[in-house]
């Protein structure tokens, strides 16, 4: 959804509060979107393998 902001505010980015929406800029237009709900998401075998491979490669370097 496109959002019209009041004059003193030029742009918003990120979540303002925990209401399930976040703000972003897209091609110069302010957009309001719902946050994705991944609480019931189950990892596929490929996702789990990617996470494991990423952790082995990058975990502990920083």
Backbone as XML, in Angstrom:
<?xml version="1.0"?>
<chain id="A" units="angstrom">
  <residue number="1" name="UNK">
    <atom name="N" x="0.841" y="-1.154" z="0.000"/>
    <atom name="CA" x="0.000" y="0.000" z="0.000"/>
    <atom name="C" x="0.896" y="1.230" z="0.000"/>
  </residue>
  <residue number="2" name="UNK">
    <atom name="N" x="0.580" y="2.202" z="-0.838"/>
    <atom name="CA" x="1.327" y="3.452" z="-0.863"/>
    <atom name="C" x="0.919" y="4.280" z="0.342"/>
  </residue>
  <residue number="3" name="UNK">
    <atom name="N" x="1.874" y="5.012" z="0.897"/>
    <atom name="CA" x="1.600" y="5.818" z="2.088"/>
    <atom name="C" x="1.940" y="7.280" z="1.815"/>
  </residue>
  <residue number="4" name="UNK">
    <atom name="N" x="1.064" y="8.182" z="2.193"/>
    <atom name="CA" x="1.317" y="9.618" z="2.134"/>
    <atom name="C" x="1.776" y="10.067" z="3.510"/>
  </residue>
  <residue number="5" name="UNK">
    <atom name="N" x="2.979" y="10.617" z="3.590"/>
    <atom name="CA" x="3.502" y="11.082" z="4.872"/>
    <atom name="C" x="3.263" y="12.571" z="5.021"/>
  </residue>
  <residue number="6" name="UNK">
    <atom name="N" x="3.181" y="13.025" z="6.278"/>
    <atom name="CA" x="3.007" y="14.452" z="6.513"/>
    <atom name="C" x="4.304" y="15.176" z="6.151"/>
  </residue>
  <residue number="7" name="UNK">
    <atom name="N" x="4.217" y="16.440" z="5.901"/>
    <atom name="CA" x="5.309" y="17.217" z="5.315"/>
    <atom name="C" x="6.637" y="17.130" z="6.075"/>
  </residue>
  <residue number="8" name="UNK">
    <atom name="N" x="6.718" y="17.239" z="7.402"/>
    <atom name="CA" x="8.048" y="17.226" z="8.034"/>
    <atom name="C" x="8.771" y="15.881" z="7.937"/>
  </residue>
  <residue number="9" name="UNK">
    <atom name="N" x="8.057" y="14.802" z="7.667"/>
    <atom name="CA" x="8.684" y="13.487" z="7.585"/>
    <atom name="C" x="8.907" y="13.167" z="6.116"/>
  </residue>
  <residue number="10" name="UNK">
    <atom name="N" x="10.174" y="12.953" z="5.747"/>
    <atom name="CA" x="10.494" y="12.671" z="4.354"/>
    <atom name="C" x="10.276" y="11.198" z="4.010"/>
  </residue>
  <residue number="11" name="UNK">
    <atom name="N" x="10.796" y="10.301" z="4.861"/>
    <atom name="CA" x="10.684" y="8.871" z="4.569"/>
    <atom name="C" x="10.803" y="8.072" z="5.858"/>
  </residue>
  <residue number="12" name="UNK">
    <atom name="N" x="10.221" y="6.886" z="5.859"/>
    <atom name="CA" x="10.321" y="5.957" z="6.984"/>
    <atom name="C" x="10.898" y="4.652" z="6.479"/>
  </residue>
  <residue number="13" name="UNK">
    <atom name="N" x="11.676" y="3.984" z="7.347"/>
    <atom name="CA" x="12.206" y="2.665" z="7.012"/>
    <atom name="C" x="12.116" y="1.777" z="8.236"/>
  </residue>
  <residue number="14" name="UNK">
    <atom name="N" x="11.689" y="0.538" z="8.028"/>
    <atom name="CA" x="11.652" y="-0.426" z="9.117"/>
    <atom name="C" x="10.341" y="-0.419" z="9.867"/>
  </residue>
  <residue number="15" name="UNK">
    <atom name="N" x="10.340" y="-1.104" z="11.018"/>
    <atom name="CA" x="9.156" y="-1.223" z="11.857"/>
    <atom name="C" x="9.143" y="-0.096" z="12.885"/>
  </residue>
  <residue number="16" name="UNK">
    <atom name="N" x="7.982" y="0.506" z="13.084"/>
    <atom name="CA" x="7.837" y="1.531" z="14.108"/>
    <atom name="C" x="7.432" y="0.917" z="15.439"/>
  </residue>
  <residue number="17" name="UNK">
    <atom name="N" x="6.588" y="-0.079" z="15.411"/>
    <atom name="CA" x="6.149" y="-0.789" z="16.612"/>
    <atom name="C" x="5.808" y="-2.209" z="16.211"/>
  </residue>
  <residue number="18" name="UNK">
    <atom name="N" x="5.419" y="-3.018" z="17.141"/>
    <atom name="CA" x="5.167" y="-4.445" z="16.889"/>
    <atom name="C" x="3.718" y="-4.686" z="16.457"/>
  </residue>
  <residue number="19" name="UNK">
    <atom name="N" x="3.265" y="-3.969" z="15.432"/>
    <atom name="CA" x="1.890" y="-4.143" z="14.971"/>
    <atom name="C" x="1.788" y="-4.983" z="13.697"/>
  </residue>
  <residue number="20" name="UNK">
    <atom name="N" x="2.925" y="-5.492" z="13.209"/>
    <atom name="CA" x="2.892" y="-6.364" z="12.053"/>
    <atom name="C" x="3.088" y="-5.666" z="10.719"/>
  </residue>
  <residue number="21" name="UNK">
    <atom name="N" x="3.483" y="-4.386" z="10.719"/>
    <atom name="CA" x="3.712" y="-3.642" z="9.485"/>
    <atom name="C" x="5.098" y="-3.021" z="9.501"/>
  </residue>
  <residue number="22" name="UNK">
    <atom name="N" x="5.675" y="-2.829" z="8.303"/>
    <atom name="CA" x="6.941" y="-2.120" z="8.189"/>
    <atom name="C" x="6.893" y="-1.180" z="6.987"/>
  </residue>
  <residue number="23" name="UNK">
    <atom name="N" x="7.778" y="-0.184" z="6.997"/>
    <atom name="CA" x="7.819" y="0.851" z="5.982"/>
    <atom name="C" x="9.084" y="0.693" z="5.156"/>
  </residue>
  <residue number="24" name="UNK">
    <atom name="N" x="8.982" y="0.994" z="3.858"/>
    <atom name="CA" x="10.160" y="0.978" z="3.008"/>
    <atom name="C" x="9.930" y="1.909" z="1.822"/>
  </residue>
  <residue number="25" name="UNK">
    <atom name="N" x="11.031" y="2.273" z="1.163"/>
    <atom name="CA" x="10.956" y="3.073" z="-0.049"/>
    <atom name="C" x="11.135" y="2.146" z="-1.244"/>
  </residue>
  <residue number="26" name="UNK">
    <atom name="N" x="10.338" y="2.334" z="-2.277"/>
    <atom name="CA" x="10.450" y="1.551" z="-3.506"/>
    <atom name="C" x="10.277" y="2.494" z="-4.681"/>
  </residue>
  <residue number="27" name="UNK">
    <atom name="N" x="11.351" y="2.687" z="-5.425"/>
    <atom name="CA" x="11.361" y="3.577" z="-6.591"/>
    <atom name="C" x="10.839" y="4.961" z="-6.243"/>
  </residue>
  <residue number="28" name="UNK">
    <atom name="N" x="11.263" y="5.468" z="-5.086"/>
    <atom name="CA" x="10.882" y="6.811" z="-4.666"/>
    <atom name="C" x="9.500" y="6.933" z="-4.061"/>
  </residue>
  <residue number="29" name="UNK">
    <atom name="N" x="8.816" y="5.824" z="-3.860"/>
    <atom name="CA" x="7.464" y="5.825" z="-3.282"/>
    <atom name="C" x="7.523" y="5.146" z="-1.925"/>
  </residue>
  <residue number="30" name="UNK">
    <atom name="N" x="6.873" y="5.757" z="-0.941"/>
    <atom name="CA" x="6.810" y="5.177" z="0.400"/>
    <atom name="C" x="5.788" y="4.043" z="0.406"/>
  </residue>
  <residue number="31" name="UNK">
    <atom name="N" x="6.200" y="2.848" z="0.867"/>
    <atom name="CA" x="5.345" y="1.661" z="0.871"/>
    <atom name="C" x="5.186" y="1.157" z="2.303"/>
  </residue>
  <residue number="32" name="UNK">
    <atom name="N" x="3.971" y="0.718" z="2.640"/>
    <atom name="CA" x="3.692" y="0.068" z="3.921"/>
    <atom name="C" x="3.318" y="-1.375" z="3.608"/>
  </residue>
  <residue number="33" name="UNK">
    <atom name="N" x="3.995" y="-2.336" z="4.262"/>
    <atom name="CA" x="3.718" y="-3.746" z="4.012"/>
    <atom name="C" x="3.572" y="-4.504" z="5.316"/>
  </residue>
  <residue number="34" name="UNK">
    <atom name="N" x="2.839" y="-5.614" z="5.233"/>
    <atom name="CA" x="2.734" y="-6.512" z="6.373"/>
    <atom name="C" x="4.024" y="-7.307" z="6.513"/>
  </residue>
  <residue number="35" name="UNK">
    <atom name="N" x="4.440" y="-7.540" z="7.739"/>
    <atom name="CA" x="5.615" y="-8.365" z="7.999"/>
    <atom name="C" x="5.255" y="-9.826" z="7.739"/>
  </residue>
  <residue number="36" name="UNK">
    <atom name="N" x="6.171" y="-10.583" z="7.155"/>
    <atom name="CA" x="5.874" y="-12.001" z="6.937"/>
    <atom name="C" x="5.792" y="-12.760" z="8.256"/>
  </residue>
  <residue number="37" name="UNK">
    <atom name="N" x="4.842" y="-13.680" z="8.336"/>
    <atom name="CA" x="4.676" y="-14.505" z="9.535"/>
    <atom name="C" x="5.275" y="-15.875" z="9.245"/>
  </residue>
  <residue number="38" name="UNK">
    <atom name="N" x="6.468" y="-16.134" z="9.745"/>
    <atom name="CA" x="7.142" y="-17.404" z="9.498"/>
    <atom name="C" x="7.138" y="-18.279" z="10.739"/>
  </residue>
  <residue number="39" name="UNK">
    <atom name="N" x="6.222" y="-18.018" z="11.665"/>
    <atom name="CA" x="6.198" y="-18.791" z="12.902"/>
    <atom name="C" x="5.792" y="-20.248" z="12.678"/>
  </residue>
  <residue number="40" name="UNK">
    <atom name="N" x="5.003" y="-20.522" z="11.661"/>
    <atom name="CA" x="4.555" y="-21.899" z="11.393"/>
    <atom name="C" x="5.291" y="-22.527" z="10.214"/>
  </residue>
  <residue number="41" name="UNK">
    <atom name="N" x="6.341" y="-21.848" z="9.746"/>
    <atom name="CA" x="7.105" y="-22.350" z="8.595"/>
    <atom name="C" x="7.952" y="-23.551" z="8.994"/>
  </residue>
  <residue number="42" name="UNK">
    <atom name="N" x="7.916" y="-24.586" z="8.175"/>
    <atom name="CA" x="8.753" y="-25.760" z="8.405"/>
    <atom name="C" x="9.831" y="-25.770" z="7.332"/>
  </residue>
  <residue number="43" name="UNK">
    <atom name="N" x="11.081" y="-25.924" z="7.752"/>
    <atom name="CA" x="12.197" y="-25.916" z="6.820"/>
    <atom name="C" x="12.142" y="-27.129" z="5.904"/>
  </residue>
  <residue number="44" name="UNK">
    <atom name="N" x="12.471" y="-26.879" z="4.643"/>
    <atom name="CA" x="12.624" y="-27.989" z="3.717"/>
    <atom name="C" x="14.018" y="-28.592" z="3.943"/>
  </residue>
  <residue number="45" name="UNK">
    <atom name="N" x="14.260" y="-29.720" z="3.353"/>
    <atom name="CA" x="15.568" y="-30.367" z="3.480"/>
    <atom name="C" x="16.657" y="-29.460" z="2.903"/>
  </residue>
  <residue number="46" name="UNK">
    <atom name="N" x="16.363" y="-28.803" z="1.785"/>
    <atom name="CA" x="17.339" y="-27.907" z="1.155"/>
    <atom name="C" x="17.633" y="-26.701" z="2.041"/>
  </residue>
  <residue number="47" name="UNK">
    <atom name="N" x="16.601" y="-26.116" z="2.670"/>
    <atom name="CA" x="16.819" y="-24.976" z="3.563"/>
    <atom name="C" x="17.682" y="-25.361" z="4.752"/>
  </residue>
  <residue number="48" name="UNK">
    <atom name="N" x="17.397" y="-26.486" z="5.351"/>
    <atom name="CA" x="18.181" y="-26.944" z="6.500"/>
    <atom name="C" x="19.632" y="-27.191" z="6.103"/>
  </residue>
  <residue number="49" name="UNK">
    <atom name="N" x="19.840" y="-27.778" z="4.929"/>
    <atom name="CA" x="21.201" y="-28.032" z="4.458"/>
    <atom name="C" x="21.942" y="-26.724" z="4.203"/>
  </residue>
  <residue number="50" name="UNK">
    <atom name="N" x="21.262" y="-25.744" z="3.618"/>
    <atom name="CA" x="21.886" y="-24.441" z="3.371"/>
    <atom name="C" x="22.281" y="-23.756" z="4.670"/>
  </residue>
  <residue number="51" name="UNK">
    <atom name="N" x="21.407" y="-23.801" z="5.674"/>
    <atom name="CA" x="21.723" y="-23.182" z="6.960"/>
    <atom name="C" x="22.910" y="-23.868" z="7.626"/>
  </residue>
  <residue number="52" name="UNK">
    <atom name="N" x="22.953" y="-25.175" z="7.542"/>
    <atom name="CA" x="24.062" y="-25.918" z="8.143"/>
    <atom name="C" x="25.373" y="-25.588" z="7.434"/>
  </residue>
  <residue number="53" name="UNK">
    <atom name="N" x="25.345" y="-25.542" z="6.106"/>
    <atom name="CA" x="26.537" y="-25.218" z="5.333"/>
    <atom name="C" x="27.007" y="-23.784" z="5.610"/>
  </residue>
  <residue number="54" name="UNK">
    <atom name="N" x="26.068" y="-22.854" z="5.722"/>
    <atom name="CA" x="26.403" y="-21.461" z="6.033"/>
    <atom name="C" x="27.048" y="-21.363" z="7.411"/>
  </residue>
  <residue number="55" name="UNK">
    <atom name="N" x="26.488" y="-22.059" z="8.397"/>
    <atom name="CA" x="27.021" y="-22.018" z="9.760"/>
    <atom name="C" x="28.422" y="-22.599" z="9.819"/>
  </residue>
  <residue number="56" name="UNK">
    <atom name="N" x="28.667" y="-23.679" z="9.091"/>
    <atom name="CA" x="29.998" y="-24.280" z="9.081"/>
    <atom name="C" x="31.015" y="-23.350" z="8.447"/>
  </residue>
  <residue number="57" name="UNK">
    <atom name="N" x="30.619" y="-22.623" z="7.430"/>
    <atom name="CA" x="31.549" y="-21.754" z="6.724"/>
    <atom name="C" x="31.806" y="-20.443" z="7.463"/>
  </residue>
  <residue number="58" name="UNK">
    <atom name="N" x="30.776" y="-19.808" z="8.025"/>
    <atom name="CA" x="30.915" y="-18.453" z="8.544"/>
    <atom name="C" x="30.798" y="-18.320" z="10.063"/>
  </residue>
  <residue number="59" name="UNK">
    <atom name="N" x="30.348" y="-19.315" z="10.774"/>
    <atom name="CA" x="30.153" y="-19.193" z="12.221"/>
    <atom name="C" x="31.489" y="-19.002" z="12.924"/>
  </residue>
  <residue number="60" name="UNK">
    <atom name="N" x="31.524" y="-18.078" z="13.852"/>
    <atom name="CA" x="32.715" y="-17.887" z="14.673"/>
    <atom name="C" x="33.789" y="-17.005" z="14.066"/>
  </residue>
  <residue number="61" name="UNK">
    <atom name="N" x="33.599" y="-16.508" z="12.852"/>
    <atom name="CA" x="34.620" y="-15.650" z="12.245"/>
    <atom name="C" x="34.552" y="-14.220" z="12.771"/>
  </residue>
  <residue number="62" name="UNK">
    <atom name="N" x="33.412" y="-13.808" z="13.275"/>
    <atom name="CA" x="33.279" y="-12.417" z="13.725"/>
    <atom name="C" x="33.059" y="-12.386" z="15.200"/>
  </residue>
</chain>
